[in-house]
Amino acid sequence: MALSNDHFLMDEIHPIDMVETLAEHRAWDFDRMGDDQIAMAVEGQWRSYSLTLAWSGADETLRLICTFEMEPPEARMPEMMAVLNLANDLIWGGGFTYWAAQRLMVWRYGLLLSGGQVAAPEQIDRMIDAAIASCERFYPAFQLVAWADRCPEEAVKLAIAQDYGRA
């Protein structure tokens, strides 16, 4: 059954209310930080991810930020930026950035809902899934560059290969 049929009357629900219902449905830990913001912890294959979704009525945008700790050696930062750029070239929606001060790898995406559009729960669910999938997909590349001294191109090729994973 579609999430929208099960839980929501589309034009009456705030986007963060939808996110909260999705988090409850998936049994994720979450904290409703206000009317317009929610934070969640999601366990992936490689690590735990912190997701924050915030609604900006002024911008009519639902913003998703997915972070995980990444503390590469300072000497490897030029290669980290290169692998981050290569990863972003392979992604159609959203993208990575690195917040050096917080030592966090960050996935960002904004769902524009201008003109009074309303997000469907399936859109929000897919947005969250895409963020986690992108982090899971490229985490090995970031690790290989940071700690195994692999070149960015080689690391991305290994990370996106279909057979790549844990043995």
C-alpha positions as CSV (number, residue, x, y, z in Angstrom):
1,M,0.0,0.0,0.0
2,A,1.3,3.5,-0.8
3,L,2.4,5.6,2.1
4,S,0.3,8.4,0.9
5,N,-2.9,6.3,1.0
6,D,-2.0,4.8,4.4
7,H,-1.0,7.9,6.4
8,F,-1.7,11.2,4.9
9,L,-4.2,13.7,3.5
10,M,-1.8,15.3,1.1
11,D,-2.8,19.0,1.2
12,E,-3.1,19.2,5.0
13,I,0.2,17.8,6.1
14,H,3.4,19.7,6.8
15,P,6.5,18.1,5.2
16,I,8.2,17.6,8.5
17,D,5.1,15.8,9.8
18,M,5.4,13.4,6.8
19,V,9.1,12.9,7.7
20,E,8.2,12.1,11.3
21,T,5.6,9.5,10.2
22,L,8.2,7.9,7.9
23,A,10.7,7.8,10.7
24,E,8.1,6.1,13.0
25,H,7.2,3.7,10.2
26,R,10.8,2.7,9.7
27,A,11.5,2.6,13.5
28,W,14.3,5.1,13.2
29,D,15.4,7.2,16.2
30,F,14.4,10.8,15.6
31,D,14.1,14.1,17.4
32,R,11.6,16.7,16.3
33,M,13.6,19.8,16.9
34,G,10.7,22.2,16.1
35,D,7.8,22.6,13.8
36,D,10.1,22.9,10.8
37,Q,13.0,20.5,11.6
38,I,13.6,16.9,12.4
39,A,16.8,14.9,13.0
40,M,17.2,11.2,12.6
41,A,19.8,8.5,13.0
42,V,19.9,5.8,10.3
43,E,22.0,2.7,10.4
44,G,23.7,1.9,7.1
45,Q,26.0,-1.0,6.0
46,W,29.1,1.1,6.4
47,R,28.2,3.4,9.3
48,S,25.4,5.3,11.1
49,Y,24.2,8.5,9.3
50,S,22.7,11.6,10.9
51,L,19.9,13.0,8.8
52,T,18.3,16.4,9.3
53,L,15.4,17.6,7.3
54,A,14.2,21.2,7.5
55,W,11.4,23.1,5.9
56,S,11.8,26.7,4.8
57,G,8.5,28.3,4.0
58,A,10.2,31.4,2.7
59,D,12.2,29.4,0.2
60,E,9.5,26.7,-0.2
61,T,12.2,24.1,0.1
62,L,12.6,20.9,2.1
63,R,16.3,20.6,2.7
64,L,17.9,17.3,3.6
65,I,21.4,17.0,5.2
66,C,22.9,13.6,5.7
67,T,26.3,13.5,7.6
68,F,28.9,11.1,8.8
69,E,32.2,11.6,10.5
70,M,35.2,11.7,8.2
71,E,38.6,12.6,9.6
72,P,41.1,12.2,6.7
73,P,44.7,13.1,7.3
74,E,45.4,16.7,6.4
75,A,47.9,15.6,3.8
76,R,45.2,13.7,1.9
77,M,42.7,16.6,1.7
78,P,43.5,17.5,-1.9
79,E,42.8,13.9,-2.9
80,M,39.6,13.9,-0.8
81,M,38.3,17.0,-2.6
82,A,39.1,15.3,-5.9
83,V,37.2,12.1,-5.0
84,L,34.3,14.2,-3.7
85,N,34.2,16.0,-7.1
86,L,34.3,12.7,-9.0
87,A,31.5,11.3,-6.9
88,N,29.4,14.4,-7.5
89,D,29.9,14.1,-11.2
90,L,28.2,10.6,-11.0
91,I,25.2,11.9,-9.0
92,W,22.1,13.5,-10.6
93,G,20.3,14.8,-7.5
94,G,22.1,16.2,-4.5
95,G,25.8,16.2,-3.8
96,F,28.6,15.9,-1.3
97,T,30.5,18.6,0.4
98,Y,33.0,18.4,3.3
99,W,32.7,20.5,6.4
100,A,36.3,20.6,7.6
101,A,35.6,22.4,10.9
102,Q,33.2,19.7,12.0
103,R,35.1,16.9,10.3
104,L,31.9,15.7,8.5
105,M,31.2,14.4,5.1
106,V,27.9,15.9,4.1
107,W,25.2,14.9,1.5
108,R,22.9,17.8,0.7
109,Y,19.6,18.0,-1.3
110,G,16.8,20.5,-1.5
111,L,13.3,19.6,-2.7
112,L,11.8,22.7,-4.2
113,L,8.1,23.0,-3.6
114,S,7.3,26.4,-5.1
115,G,3.9,27.7,-5.8
116,G,2.2,25.8,-3.0
117,Q,3.2,22.3,-4.3
118,V,3.0,19.5,-1.7
119,A,5.5,16.7,-1.5
120,A,4.2,13.2,-1.6
121,P,5.3,10.9,1.2
122,E,6.9,8.7,-1.5
123,Q,9.0,11.7,-2.7
124,I,10.3,12.3,0.8
125,D,10.9,8.6,1.3
126,R,12.8,8.4,-2.0
127,M,14.8,11.5,-1.1
128,I,15.9,9.9,2.2
129,D,16.7,6.6,0.5
130,A,18.8,8.4,-2.2
131,A,20.8,10.2,0.4
132,I,21.6,7.0,2.3
133,A,22.3,5.1,-0.9
134,S,24.7,7.8,-2.1
135,C,26.6,7.8,1.2
136,E,26.7,4.0,1.2
137,R,27.9,3.9,-2.4
138,F,30.7,6.4,-2.0
139,Y,31.8,5.8,1.5
140,P,34.3,3.1,0.4
141,A,35.8,5.6,-2.1
142,F,36.3,8.2,0.6
143,Q,37.9,5.6,2.9
144,L,40.2,4.3,0.2
145,V,41.5,7.8,-0.6
146,A,41.9,8.8,3.0
147,W,43.4,5.7,4.5
148,A,44.6,3.4,1.7
149,D,46.4,6.1,-0.3
150,R,44.4,5.2,-3.4
151,C,44.1,7.7,-6.2
152,P,40.6,9.3,-6.5
153,E,39.8,7.8,-9.9
154,E,40.7,4.3,-8.8
155,A,38.8,4.6,-5.6
156,V,35.6,5.8,-7.4
157,K,35.9,2.9,-9.9
158,L,36.2,0.4,-7.1
159,A,33.3,2.0,-5.1
160,I,30.9,2.0,-7.9
161,A,31.6,-1.5,-9.2
162,Q,28.6,-3.7,-8.7
163,D,30.6,-6.4,-6.9
164,Y,32.1,-4.1,-4.4
165,G,31.1,-4.8,-0.8
166,R,32.0,-6.7,2.3
167,A,33.2,-10.3,2.1
